[in-house]
Amino acid sequence: MIAPASNTPLNWMGTQYKILQSGAKAKALGLFESLDQPGYGPPRHIHHDADETFYVLSGDVTFWQAGASTLLGPGEVISVPKGTEHTFRIVSEAPARMLTMMSPGGFEGFFVEMARLGLRIPDDMPKIVEIGHQFHLSFTGPPLGTN
């Protein structure tokens, strides 16, 4: 399933996602904006088919990729090549807003499915992992700050 672009934000686990450009229209690029709450960060993971670039609009975010951490603030960018293990964690006291670009597009459909089904990390990890595989996503470890 590839998500359509929508002006209606999706909400999943406290994060608000707005799909700005969908792989359904432009497979070369998926583009979404997220508003992530303080302390949030996904489990470590790998996108096997897509390069991912994050542009921090507001807040402070620690990015971790391939064993190295980098702190980014507003106006800073980090790129994660496909096949690279990575994650991030919001370290500011206020929510962080990020613009995320994925090439090729299509992964934004993962968030549509998570929100539609109301799945939760870590409670529903077996189903999340299963759906992740449909989007060329593998989970590799816990979020930053957990063991």
N, C-alpha and C positions, 0 to 999 in steps of 0.2 A: 504494500500500500504506500503510495506517495501522497503526502499531504498537500492540499491546495493552499495557496497563499490566502491569508485571512486577516482582516483588521480586528477580529475578535481574539483577544488573548486566551491562551490555554493556561490552565493552572495544574501543576503537578508537584506534589510534595513541598508546597510553599514557594515554588518558583513559578513566575509568570513568563510564558513564552509568547512571542508574537512573530509569526512566520511572515517574513517580508518578501521572500522569493522562494518559490518551491521548485524542487526538481521536476515536478509535473510540467512546468512551463519552460524551464531552462535547466536541463540536466547537467550543464556545465557548472552550475553554482546554486547551492542552497544558502539562504541568508535568513538568520533569525536573531531577534533581540531577546535577551533574558534579563529578568530582575531577580537576583539571587539574594536570599536572606543571609545575615551574618552567621558565620559558622558552617554554612552549607558547602558541600563538596561531594561530587559523585565518587563512587568506587573507582580505583585505578582501572583503566580500560585501554583497548586498542581498536581503532577504526582500520579495518583491513583494506578498504577500498577508497578512502577519502583523505585528502589533506584538510586540516582544520586550522583556521586562523581566528584568534580572539583579539578584539579591540575593546579595551576597557574604557567605558564612557564615564563611569563614576564608581567610587569605592576603591578598596585595595584588595588585591587578589594574589595569593601565592599560587604559582603554577609549578607543577612538578612534571618533568618529562625525562624518561630514561635515566633516572637517578639523580637529576640535578634540579634544585629549586630556584625560582626567580620571583621576586616581588614586583608586581606591576600596579601602577595607579592610572588615573585618568589620562587618556591620550597615548597610552603605551600599547604595543602590539606584540603578540607572540604567535609563531606558526609552529604547528605540529605536523610533521610529515606522516603520511599513512604508514601504518605498521609500527608506530612508535607508542610505547606505553606512556600514559599520561593521566593527569587529573589536576584539579585545582581546589582551592578552599578560599572562601570569602573571609578575610581577616579584619576588615573594617567594622566599626560598630554600627554602621548604617548599611542598608542593602547595597549591592554592587549591580550596576547595569552594564551588560556587555553586548556587543555585536559579534556574532559568530558566523563565519563564512566557511562552507564546506564544498570542496570540489572533488568529485562531482556531487551534485545535489541529490537529495532523496532521503538523507538521514533524518531530516526534520519530521518525517512520518513516525519515527520512533516515539517522539514526544506526544504526538496525536494519539497513538495507541496507549501509551502509559496513562494519559489523562482520561481517555475514554473508558479504560478498564479499571481505573482507580487503583492501580498497583502501587505498592509501597516497598521501599528498600529499608531494612533487609527482609521484611516479612514475606514478600512475594518473589524472592530472588530466583527460584527455579523457573517461574513463568517469565520473569524479566529477562533472564538469560536466554530462554527459548526465543522470545521475540527479538532480542538483540541479535541473535544469529541471522534472522531474516534481514537485518539492516547491516550485516557485515561487522558486527560489534562483538568483542569478547571482553568479559570482565576478568581482570587479572589479580585484583587484590583490594584491600579495604581503602576507604577514603583517607586523606591525610589526617593525622591527629588521632588515628585509631590503630590498634594493633592487628 
